[in-house]
Amino acid sequence: MDEEQRGNSGEYVTVEIYDQIYHLSGQDPEHIRELAAYVDTKMRSVASHGKTADSLRVAVLAALNLADELSQARSADPRAGHARTANLSGLLDEVLTDERKTGS
């Protein structure tokens, strides 16, 4: 991955997420690479469960999964986190079921 110095505001880091190249900047290039790899993994996981080739739809569903993980991590009440997980999992199942029916 190519990197160029960017001065005091960080470095440019080139990453690949879901077969797309992004040039990002930040103070910790390794952390950025790790985050990009995690997002890529989430997107590929979501894509493997559906028929969609639409990368925007895959990205939104992956973002929903990541938001759920964040919500669970922030939740002081583990039962609330589980309820949110069940709710979001149900929503994801509905979207994927509709997707399979329509073939989009």
MMTF fields as JSON, N, C-alpha, C and O atoms, coordinates in Angstrom:
{
  "mmtfVersion": "1.0.0",
  "mmtfProducer": "UNKNOWN",
  "numBonds": 415,
  "numAtoms": 416,
  "numGroups": 104,
  "numChains": 1,
  "numModels": 1,
  "chainsPerModel": [1],
  "groupsPerChain": [104],
  "chainIdList": ["A"],
  "bondAtomList": [4, 2, 8, 6, 12, 10, 16, 14, 20, 18, 24, 22, 28, 26, 32, 30, 36, 34, 40, 38, 44, 42, 48, 46, 52, 50, 56, 54, 60, 58, 64, 62, 68, 66, 72, 70, 76, 74, 80, 78, 84, 82, 88, 86, 92, 90, 96, 94, 100, 98, 104, 102, 108, 106, 112, 110, 116, 114, 120, 118, 124, 122, 128, 126, 132, 130, 136, 134, 140, 138, 144, 142, 148, 146, 152, 150, 156, 154, 160, 158, 164, 162, 168, 166, 172, 170, 176, 174, 180, 178, 184, 182, 188, 186, 192, 190, 196, 194, 200, 198, 204, 202, 208, 206, 212, 210, 216, 214, 220, 218, 224, 222, 228, 226, 232, 230, 236, 234, 240, 238, 244, 242, 248, 246, 252, 250, 256, 254, 260, 258, 264, 262, 268, 266, 272, 270, 276, 274, 280, 278, 284, 282, 288, 286, 292, 290, 296, 294, 300, 298, 304, 302, 308, 306, 312, 310, 316, 314, 320, 318, 324, 322, 328, 326, 332, 330, 336, 334, 340, 338, 344, 342, 348, 346, 352, 350, 356, 354, 360, 358, 364, 362, 368, 366, 372, 370, 376, 374, 380, 378, 384, 382, 388, 386, 392, 390, 396, 394, 400, 398, 404, 402, 408, 406, 412, 410],
  "bondOrderList": [1, 1, 1, 1, 1, 1, 1, 1, 1, 1, 1, 1, 1, 1, 1, 1, 1, 1, 1, 1, 1, 1, 1, 1, 1, 1, 1, 1, 1, 1, 1, 1, 1, 1, 1, 1, 1, 1, 1, 1, 1, 1, 1, 1, 1, 1, 1, 1, 1, 1, 1, 1, 1, 1, 1, 1, 1, 1, 1, 1, 1, 1, 1, 1, 1, 1, 1, 1, 1, 1, 1, 1, 1, 1, 1, 1, 1, 1, 1, 1, 1, 1, 1, 1, 1, 1, 1, 1, 1, 1, 1, 1, 1, 1, 1, 1, 1, 1, 1, 1, 1, 1, 1],
  "groupList": [{"groupName": "MET", "atomNameList": ["N", "CA", "C", "O"], "elementList": ["N", "C", "C", "O"], "formalChargeList": [0, 0, 0, 0], "bondAtomList": [1, 0, 2, 1, 3, 2], "bondOrderList": [1, 1, 2], "singleLetterCode": "M", "chemCompType": "L-PEPTIDE LINKING"}, {"groupName": "ASP", "atomNameList": ["N", "CA", "C", "O"], "elementList": ["N", "C", "C", "O"], "formalChargeList": [0, 0, 0, 0], "bondAtomList": [1, 0, 2, 1, 3, 2], "bondOrderList": [1, 1, 2], "singleLetterCode": "D", "chemCompType": "L-PEPTIDE LINKING"}, {"groupName": "GLU", "atomNameList": ["N", "CA", "C", "O"], "elementList": ["N", "C", "C", "O"], "formalChargeList": [0, 0, 0, 0], "bondAtomList": [1, 0, 2, 1, 3, 2], "bondOrderList": [1, 1, 2], "singleLetterCode": "E", "chemCompType": "L-PEPTIDE LINKING"}, {"groupName": "GLN", "atomNameList": ["N", "CA", "C", "O"], "elementList": ["N", "C", "C", "O"], "formalChargeList": [0, 0, 0, 0], "bondAtomList": [1, 0, 2, 1, 3, 2], "bondOrderList": [1, 1, 2], "singleLetterCode": "Q", "chemCompType": "L-PEPTIDE LINKING"}, {"groupName": "ARG", "atomNameList": ["N", "CA", "C", "O"], "elementList": ["N", "C", "C", "O"], "formalChargeList": [0, 0, 0, 0], "bondAtomList": [1, 0, 2, 1, 3, 2], "bondOrderList": [1, 1, 2], "singleLetterCode": "R", "chemCompType": "L-PEPTIDE LINKING"}, {"groupName": "GLY", "atomNameList": ["N", "CA", "C", "O"], "elementList": ["N", "C", "C", "O"], "formalChargeList": [0, 0, 0, 0], "bondAtomList": [1, 0, 2, 1, 3, 2], "bondOrderList": [1, 1, 2], "singleLetterCode": "G", "chemCompType": "PEPTIDE LINKING"}, {"groupName": "ASN", "atomNameList": ["N", "CA", "C", "O"], "elementList": ["N", "C", "C", "O"], "formalChargeList": [0, 0, 0, 0], "bondAtomList": [1, 0, 2, 1, 3, 2], "bondOrderList": [1, 1, 2], "singleLetterCode": "N", "chemCompType": "L-PEPTIDE LINKING"}, {"groupName": "SER", "atomNameList": ["N", "CA", "C", "O"], "elementList": ["N", "C", "C", "O"], "formalChargeList": [0, 0, 0, 0], "bondAtomList": [1, 0, 2, 1, 3, 2], "bondOrderList": [1, 1, 2], "singleLetterCode": "S", "chemCompType": "L-PEPTIDE LINKING"}, {"groupName": "TYR", "atomNameList": ["N", "CA", "C", "O"], "elementList": ["N", "C", "C", "O"], "formalChargeList": [0, 0, 0, 0], "bondAtomList": [1, 0, 2, 1, 3, 2], "bondOrderList": [1, 1, 2], "singleLetterCode": "Y", "chemCompType": "L-PEPTIDE LINKING"}, {"groupName": "VAL", "atomNameList": ["N", "CA", "C", "O"], "elementList": ["N", "C", "C", "O"], "formalChargeList": [0, 0, 0, 0], "bondAtomList": [1, 0, 2, 1, 3, 2], "bondOrderList": [1, 1, 2], "singleLetterCode": "V", "chemCompType": "L-PEPTIDE LINKING"}, {"groupName": "THR", "atomNameList": ["N", "CA", "C", "O"], "elementList": ["N", "C", "C", "O"], "formalChargeList": [0, 0, 0, 0], "bondAtomList": [1, 0, 2, 1, 3, 2], "bondOrderList": [1, 1, 2], "singleLetterCode": "T", "chemCompType": "L-PEPTIDE LINKING"}, {"groupName": "ILE", "atomNameList": ["N", "CA", "C", "O"], "elementList": ["N", "C", "C", "O"], "formalChargeList": [0, 0, 0, 0], "bondAtomList": [1, 0, 2, 1, 3, 2], "bondOrderList": [1, 1, 2], "singleLetterCode": "I", "chemCompType": "L-PEPTIDE LINKING"}, {"groupName": "HIS", "atomNameList": ["N", "CA", "C", "O"], "elementList": ["N", "C", "C", "O"], "formalChargeList": [0, 0, 0, 0], "bondAtomList": [1, 0, 2, 1, 3, 2], "bondOrderList": [1, 1, 2], "singleLetterCode": "H", "chemCompType": "L-PEPTIDE LINKING"}, {"groupName": "LEU", "atomNameList": ["N", "CA", "C", "O"], "elementList": ["N", "C", "C", "O"], "formalChargeList": [0, 0, 0, 0], "bondAtomList": [1, 0, 2, 1, 3, 2], "bondOrderList": [1, 1, 2], "singleLetterCode": "L", "chemCompType": "L-PEPTIDE LINKING"}, {"groupName": "PRO", "atomNameList": ["N", "CA", "C", "O"], "elementList": ["N", "C", "C", "O"], "formalChargeList": [0, 0, 0, 0], "bondAtomList": [1, 0, 2, 1, 3, 2], "bondOrderList": [1, 1, 2], "singleLetterCode": "P", "chemCompType": "L-PEPTIDE LINKING"}, {"groupName": "ALA", "atomNameList": ["N", "CA", "C", "O"], "elementList": ["N", "C", "C", "O"], "formalChargeList": [0, 0, 0, 0], "bondAtomList": [1, 0, 2, 1, 3, 2], "bondOrderList": [1, 1, 2], "singleLetterCode": "A", "chemCompType": "L-PEPTIDE LINKING"}, {"groupName": "LYS", "atomNameList": ["N", "CA", "C", "O"], "elementList": ["N", "C", "C", "O"], "formalChargeList": [0, 0, 0, 0], "bondAtomList": [1, 0, 2, 1, 3, 2], "bondOrderList": [1, 1, 2], "singleLetterCode": "K", "chemCompType": "L-PEPTIDE LINKING"}],
  "groupTypeList": [0, 1, 2, 2, 3, 4, 5, 6, 7, 5, 2, 8, 9, 10, 9, 2, 11, 8, 1, 3, 11, 8, 12, 13, 7, 5, 3, 1, 14, 2, 12, 11, 4, 2, 13, 15, 15, 8, 9, 1, 10, 16, 0, 4, 7, 9, 15, 7, 12, 5, 16, 10, 15, 1, 7, 13, 4, 9, 15, 9, 13, 15, 15, 13, 6, 13, 15, 1, 2, 13, 7, 3, 15, 4, 7, 15, 1, 14, 4, 15, 5, 12, 15, 4, 10, 15, 6, 13, 7, 5, 13, 13, 1, 2, 9, 13, 10, 1, 2, 4, 16, 10, 5, 7],
  "groupIdList": [1, 2, 3, 4, 5, 6, 7, 8, 9, 10, 11, 12, 13, 14, 15, 16, 17, 18, 19, 20, 21, 22, 23, 24, 25, 26, 27, 28, 29, 30, 31, 32, 33, 34, 35, 36, 37, 38, 39, 40, 41, 42, 43, 44, 45, 46, 47, 48, 49, 50, 51, 52, 53, 54, 55, 56, 57, 58, 59, 60, 61, 62, 63, 64, 65, 66, 67, 68, 69, 70, 71, 72, 73, 74, 75, 76, 77, 78, 79, 80, 81, 82, 83, 84, 85, 86, 87, 88, 89, 90, 91, 92, 93, 94, 95, 96, 97, 98, 99, 100, 101, 102, 103, 104],
  "secStructList": [7, 7, 3, 3, 3, 7, 4, 4, 4, 7, 3, 3, 3, 3, 3, 3, 3, 6, 6, 3, 3, 3, 3, 3, 3, 3, 1, 7, 2, 2, 2, 2, 2, 2, 2, 2, 2, 2, 2, 2, 2, 2, 2, 2, 2, 2, 2, 2, 6, 1, 7, 7, 7, 7, 2, 2, 2, 2, 2, 2, 2, 2, 2, 2, 2, 2, 2, 2, 2, 2, 2, 2, 2, 2, 7, 1, 1, 2, 2, 2, 2, 2, 2, 2, 2, 2, 2, 2, 2, 2, 2, 2, 2, 2, 2, 2, 2, 2, 2, 2, 2, 2, 6, 7],
  "xCoordList": [0.84, 0.0, 0.884, 1.822, 0.577, 1.367, 0.957, -0.225, 1.938, 1.676, 2.508, 3.65, 1.935, 2.66, 2.546, 1.487, 3.64, 3.587, 2.643, 2.603, 1.889, 0.927, 1.145, 0.282, 2.26, 2.531, 1.934, 1.814, 1.558, 1.087, -0.261, -0.57, -1.07, -2.414, -2.452, -3.534, -1.299, -1.28, -0.74, -0.219, -0.883, -0.394, -1.558, -2.634, -1.327, -2.288, -2.002, -0.847, -3.055, -2.943, -3.871, -5.033, -3.377, -4.199, -4.683, -3.89, -6.0, -6.606, -7.595, -8.035, -7.931, -8.929, -10.064, -9.853, -11.273, -12.462, -13.467, -13.909, -13.817, -14.811, -14.464, -15.296, -13.198, -12.652, -12.597, -12.502, -12.657, -12.517, -11.315, -11.084, -10.565, -9.383, -9.783, -10.499, -9.31, -9.564, -8.24, -7.383, -8.089, -6.911, -7.402, -8.107, -7.016, -7.48, -6.319, -5.157, -6.633, -5.562, -5.868, -7.025, -4.809, -4.967, -3.626, -2.585, -3.668, -2.441, -1.83, -0.62, -2.654, -2.174, -2.495, -3.562, -1.587, -1.846, -2.188, -3.037, -1.553, -1.831, -3.258, -3.938, -3.699, -5.068, -6.069, -7.086, -5.787, -6.645, -6.715, -7.791, -5.585, -5.56, -6.4, -7.132, -6.291, -7.063, -8.565, -9.356, -8.948, -10.359, -10.877, -11.975, -10.087, -10.478, -10.647, -11.59, -9.744, -9.84, -11.099, -11.751, -11.429, -12.624, -13.896, -14.812, -13.941, -15.094, -15.202, -16.3, -14.083, -14.076, -14.639, -15.447, -14.214, -14.7, -16.211, -16.926, -16.689, -18.124, -18.905, -19.941, -18.409, -19.114, -19.163, -20.195, -18.071, -18.039, -18.947, -19.564, -19.026, -19.919, -21.375, -22.145, -21.747, -23.11, -23.399, -24.467, -22.462, -22.66, -22.812, -23.54, -22.142, -22.212, -23.576, -23.913, -24.367, -25.68, -26.812, -27.975, -26.491, -27.529, -27.148, -26.06, -28.054, -27.82, -27.426, -27.133, -27.414, -27.191, -25.758, -24.809, -25.623, -24.307, -24.124, -23.077, -25.135, -25.121, -24.247, -24.623, -23.093, -22.15, -22.689, -22.332, -23.532, -24.106, -25.02, -24.976, -25.832, -26.724, -25.902, -26.224, -24.85, -23.968, -23.339, -23.251, -22.901, -22.275, -23.248, -22.874, -24.49, -25.482, -25.763, -25.848, -25.906, -26.155, -24.95, -25.117, -23.751, -22.549, -22.489, -22.12, -22.848, -22.866, -23.868, -23.611, -24.997, -25.983, -25.399, -25.611, -24.677, -24.014, -22.995, -22.936, -22.196, -21.179, -21.814, -21.323, -22.904, -23.609, -24.159, -24.148, -24.639, -25.135, -24.01, -24.199, -22.85, -21.711, -21.336, -21.06, -21.328, -20.996, -22.035, -21.699, -23.274, -24.352, -24.224, -24.401, -23.919, -23.75, -22.576, -22.659, -21.489, -20.309, -20.57, -20.012, -21.408, -21.709, -22.796, -22.943, -23.535, -24.685, -24.249, -23.437, -24.792, -24.493, -25.316, -24.919, -26.457, -27.342, -27.233, -27.729, -26.59, -26.416, -27.728, -27.764, -28.818, -30.111, -30.594, -31.21, -30.325, -30.728, -29.949, -30.495, -28.683, -27.871, -28.39, -28.419, -28.799, -29.332, -30.651, -30.907, -31.49, -32.768, -32.523, -33.181, -31.574, -31.239, -30.693, -31.031, -29.851, -29.292, -30.393, -30.389, -31.335, -32.44, -33.259, -33.653, -33.518, -34.293, -33.568, -34.158, -32.284, -31.523, -31.298, -31.279, -31.129, -30.975, -32.254, -32.202, -33.402, -34.68, -34.829, -35.304, -34.415, -34.469, -33.569, -33.955, -32.376, -31.445, -32.02, -31.925, -32.614, -33.234, -34.342, -34.471, -35.146, -36.221, -35.665, -36.166, -34.627, -34.025, -33.469, -33.68, -32.761, -32.178, -33.252, -33.099, -34.336, -35.434, -36.085, -36.339, -36.362, -36.94, -36.004, -36.441, -34.718, -33.715, -33.73, -33.648, -33.834, -33.865, -35.126, -35.082, -36.253, -37.507, -37.473, -37.939, -36.905, -36.899, -35.679, -35.677, -34.648, -33.435, -32.617, -31.807, -32.819, -32.044, -30.867, -30.116],
  "yCoordList": [-1.173, 0.0, 1.234, 1.343, 2.15, 3.368, 4.356, 4.484, 5.057, 6.082, 7.297, 7.171, 8.469, 9.714, 10.53, 10.56, 11.199, 12.07, 13.224, 13.744, 13.619, 14.691, 15.796, 16.658, 15.784, 16.837, 16.519, 15.353, 17.561, 17.402, 16.709, 16.179, 16.696, 16.131, 14.631, 14.044, 13.997, 12.558, 12.156, 12.973, 10.873, 10.314, 9.86, 9.537, 9.841, 9.181, 7.695, 7.271, 6.915, 5.466, 4.95, 5.351, 4.077, 3.479, 2.133, 1.272, 1.962, 0.71, 0.242, 1.015, -1.028, -1.584, -2.155, -2.983, -1.689, -2.166, -2.597, -1.792, -3.861, -4.416, -4.079, -3.612, -4.338, -4.17, -2.721, -2.465, -1.788, -0.374, 0.194, -0.14, 1.044, 1.668, 3.005, 3.798, 3.238, 4.495, 5.045, 4.3, 6.348, 7.056, 7.833, 8.834, 7.353, 7.925, 8.588, 8.315, 9.45, 10.069, 9.956, 9.902, 9.922, 9.835, 9.736, 9.619, 9.785, 9.771, 8.382, 8.253, 7.339, 5.984, 5.101, 4.489, 5.03, 4.266, 2.8, 2.242, 2.172, 0.768, 0.587, -0.371, 1.496, 1.443, 1.616, 0.924, 2.516, 2.73, 1.454, 1.069, 0.807, -0.46, -1.532, -2.277, -1.604, -2.581, -2.309, -3.233, -1.048, -0.688, -1.015, -1.55, -0.692, -0.972, -2.469, -2.901, -3.255, -4.707, -5.23, -6.151, -4.644, -5.058, -4.729, -5.547, -3.523, -3.122, -4.027, -4.454, -4.321, -5.21, -6.58, -7.147, -7.104, -8.397, -8.359, -9.283, -7.3, -7.168, -7.108, -7.758, -6.331, -6.203, -7.552, -7.924, -8.263, -9.567, -10.572, -11.417, -10.481, -11.357, -11.076, -12.004, -9.809, -9.432, -9.875, -10.42, -9.645, -10.0, -11.507, -11.953, -12.286, -13.742, -14.299, -15.43, -13.499, -13.947, -13.465, -13.777, -12.718, -12.19, -12.35, -12.823, -11.951, -12.053, -10.716, -10.654, -9.667, -8.342, -8.136, -8.585, -7.455, -7.05, -5.558, -4.998, -4.921, -3.485, -3.175, -3.463, -2.592, -2.349, -1.346, -1.417, -0.422, 0.534, -0.192, 0.077, -1.094, -1.869, -2.728, -2.819, -3.35, -4.147, -3.258, -3.653, -2.062, -1.142, -0.719, -0.636, -0.45, -0.039, -1.177, -0.953, -2.383, -3.524, -3.806, -4.162, -3.65, -3.818, -2.726, -2.994, -1.5, -0.402, -0.694, -0.384, -1.282, -1.662, -2.689, -2.595, -3.653, -4.648, -3.99, -4.308, -3.079, -2.395, -1.501, -1.418, -0.835, 0.002, -0.848, -0.434, -2.037, -2.952, -3.363, -3.393, -3.679, -4.038, -2.883, -3.093, -1.681, -0.506, -0.293, -0.002, -0.44, -0.282, -1.287, -0.942, -2.514, -3.545, -3.215, -3.383, -2.746, -2.425, -1.264, -1.216, -0.341, 0.833, 0.574, 1.325, -0.47, -0.734, -1.119, -2.027, -0.426, -0.753, -1.957, -2.686, -2.158, -3.266, -4.333, -4.125, -5.476, -6.521, -6.988, -7.354, -6.981, -7.413, -6.457, -6.89, -5.16, -4.177, -4.419, -4.3, -4.755, -5.052, -6.264, -6.274, -7.284, -8.488, -8.197, -8.724, -7.358, -7.007, -6.246, -6.502, -5.309, -4.564, -5.501, -5.385, -6.425, -7.392, -8.197, -8.378, -8.682, -9.469, -8.627, -9.103, -7.378, -6.478, -6.216, -6.342, -5.851, -5.56, -6.81, -6.744, -7.942, -9.198, -9.511, -9.966, -9.264, -9.458, -8.551, -8.97, -7.3, -6.356, -6.809, -6.749, -7.261, -7.736, -8.952, -9.054, -9.872, -11.05, -10.646, -11.226, -9.642, -9.174, -8.615, -8.926, -7.79, -7.2, -8.286, -8.254, -9.245, -10.312, -11.201, -11.655, -11.454, -12.252, -11.522, -12.127, -10.222, -9.427, -9.412, -9.494, -9.304, -9.259, -10.561, -10.549, -11.654, -12.961, -13.104, -13.679, -12.58, -12.659, -11.816, -12.241, -10.597, -9.681, -9.905, -9.497, -10.546, -10.777, -9.531, -9.482, -8.489, -7.252, -7.198, -6.223],
  "zCoordList": [0.0, 0.0, 0.0, 0.79, -0.884, -0.981, 0.091, 0.413, 0.645, 1.63, 1.275, 0.833, 1.47, 1.26, 2.531, 3.159, 2.92, 4.081, 3.794, 2.679, 4.802, 4.634, 5.651, 5.822, 6.313, 7.284, 8.641, 9.016, 9.38, 10.751, 10.881, 11.949, 9.83, 9.955, 9.697, 9.673, 9.503, 9.327, 7.97, 7.211, 7.691, 6.439, 5.581, 6.085, 4.282, 3.399, 3.456, 3.451, 3.511, 3.528, 2.444, 2.379, 1.606, 0.565, 1.055, 1.435, 1.041, 1.475, 0.418, -0.434, 0.492, -0.411, 0.429, 1.315, 0.125, 0.815, -0.241, -1.061, -0.212, -1.129, -2.582, -3.359, -2.908, -4.261, -4.744, -5.945, -3.819, -4.156, -3.403, -2.241, -4.07, -3.466, -2.848, -3.46, -1.637, -0.931, -0.425, 0.05, -0.532, -0.001, 1.213, 1.089, 2.38, 3.636, 4.354, 4.054, 5.294, 6.066, 7.552, 7.97, 8.327, 9.769, 10.451, 9.805, 11.756, 12.546, 12.67, 12.856, 12.569, 12.798, 11.587, 11.536, 10.617, 9.389, 9.642, 8.946, 10.611, 10.882, 11.395, 11.028, 12.232, 12.742, 11.591, 11.544, 10.687, 9.52, 8.682, 8.224, 8.484, 7.725, 8.426, 7.775, 9.743, 10.501, 10.386, 10.196, 10.502, 10.369, 8.967, 8.811, 7.962, 6.574, 6.357, 5.693, 6.91, 6.777, 7.477, 6.986, 8.609, 9.347, 8.563, 8.475, 7.996, 7.178, 5.955, 5.595, 5.32, 4.159, 4.538, 3.803, 5.673, 6.143, 6.384, 5.997, 7.017, 7.275, 5.964, 5.824, 5.01, 3.731, 3.005, 2.447, 3.016, 2.342, 3.047, 2.399, 4.354, 5.101, 4.737, 4.488, 4.706, 4.329, 2.894, 2.614, 2.0, 0.593, 0.415, -0.472, 1.239, 1.102, 1.502, 1.152, 2.24, 2.691, 1.786, 2.038, 0.752, -0.129, -1.579, -1.907, -2.44, -3.878, -4.495, -5.689, -3.717, -4.278, -4.734, -4.09, -5.847, -6.329, -6.098, -6.422, -5.54, -5.304, -4.097, -2.961, -4.342, -3.247, -2.234, -1.058, -2.655, -1.706, -0.721, 0.479, -1.214, -0.343, 0.623, 1.808, 0.115, 0.962, 2.035, 3.197, 1.646, 2.598, 3.687, 4.857, 3.312, 4.309, 5.279, 6.486, 4.772, 5.649, 6.553, 7.719, 6.019, 6.845, 7.909, 9.053, 7.541, 8.51, 9.62, 10.784, 9.275, 10.269, 11.24, 12.449, 10.718, 11.568, 12.489, 13.676, 11.954, 12.755, 13.812, 14.938, 13.452, 14.423, 15.553, 16.712, 15.217, 16.24, 17.18, 18.396, 16.633, 17.476, 18.405, 19.586, 17.872, 18.68, 19.773, 20.921, 19.405, 20.373, 21.506, 22.674, 21.163, 22.191, 23.104, 24.32, 22.514, 23.304, 24.254, 25.351, 23.837, 24.658, 25.694, 26.658, 25.488, 26.344, 27.754, 27.936, 28.745, 30.135, 30.582, 31.491, 29.943, 30.295, 29.204, 28.096, 29.497, 28.483, 27.87, 26.695, 28.655, 28.118, 27.041, 26.067, 27.197, 26.192, 24.902, 23.805, 25.042, 23.862, 23.118, 21.887, 23.851, 23.222, 22.513, 21.43, 23.124, 22.497, 21.201, 20.193, 21.226, 20.003, 18.94, 17.763, 19.361, 18.417, 17.761, 16.543, 18.552, 18.001, 17.038, 15.973, 17.405, 16.545, 15.231, 14.158, 15.312, 14.102, 13.263, 12.034, 13.923, 13.201, 12.428, 11.285, 13.059, 12.386, 11.181, 10.125, 11.351, 10.223, 9.092, 7.925, 9.428, 8.416, 7.697, 6.474, 8.451, 7.844, 6.873, 5.795, 7.26, 6.386, 5.083, 4.003, 5.188, 3.998, 3.083, 1.87, 3.67, 2.864, 2.247, 1.113, 2.978, 2.434, 1.272, 0.23, 1.433, 0.346, -0.861, -2.009, -0.576, -1.636, -2.441, -3.669, -1.742, -2.429, -3.276, -4.363, -2.781, -3.52, -4.787, -5.844, -4.664, -5.811, -6.705, -7.867, -6.169, -6.951, -7.178, -8.103, -6.324, -6.49, -5.567, -5.582]
}
